[in-house]
Amino acid sequence: MKSSSDDNDDLLFFQEMADVQKIADLNQVVYLKNRPKVPRTIAAEHAAPENILTTGLLEIIECAQPLEYKQPGVQQGVLDKLRQGKYPLQASLNLIHKPVESCRQEVFAFFLQAQAHNLRTLLIIHGRGRHDESHANIVRSYLAKWLKQLDEVQAFSVAIAKDGGAGACYVALKKSAEAKQENWERHAKHSR
């Protein structure tokens, strides 16, 4: 049975709802206005660069062979210091248990971010496989291939034990044009 307070509540509710109208069916199509077209030259400047890293033919690196590379013209001392972990790490990327295509995308994005922030020394953790055909060693072999495809990579080397050992590698990047200019200005002031 309804009490008089329930009747009053119902009456108040219906009074409040008197001017409410039913919402139209939600099965309608909504057309949004087209965005204004941006001139192609401006759009090209802001577009992300195309990923140049390839996944084609792969030469698998044996698990026992340490990762190591330096571009022609890079001093052996740079590679030696890199191998010994003497450069301070500025960023790291973990690729463990990720699919190869995901690794390819992440390495390229990581490289672009490092360039944008003028970073010089990176750590990439790829994992360590027990045999040459293991997933970790496939990713490691691709990583060696990809790093050689990036012109800004001066050198890379297996990491020391505290940073991941054979399951990780250090990457040394070239100085950006801004960093070179800043370095030149700093040393030019001292030589006067």
C-alpha angles and dihedrals in degrees: 000000000000120000124217090255089057090052090050090050091050091048092050091047093052091046091054092046096046096103096039115115128205115260114243119254113288092224093090128116117240117205115205122209114258116256114249110265114254115218110260094241093056092044091051091054093055098040118105112255117258114262106253096187112112132209098195124111111003128200104208113224114220114249091238093056111088119227110252135150141151129185118244109273095030111122118247088233090065091055092044093052090045092051090050092051093241096139116083111249114237101183141359138205126203116211099167114141094357123132116257094248091051089050090051092053094044095048092052093047090046090051092050091050091048090052092047090053095041093241118169109184123046137175120215117191110206102162131241125265127205094221136029095254095050118121092244091054092047089054089045091052092048090048091056089050093047095047090054089053092059111084093203093062108099097180145337133201142175112276126246118256097264091057097045105290114215089358094066141038138209119231124201116201128201118256114266119243089254092052091049091051092047091049091048092050092048093051093041090058092053094049095058 
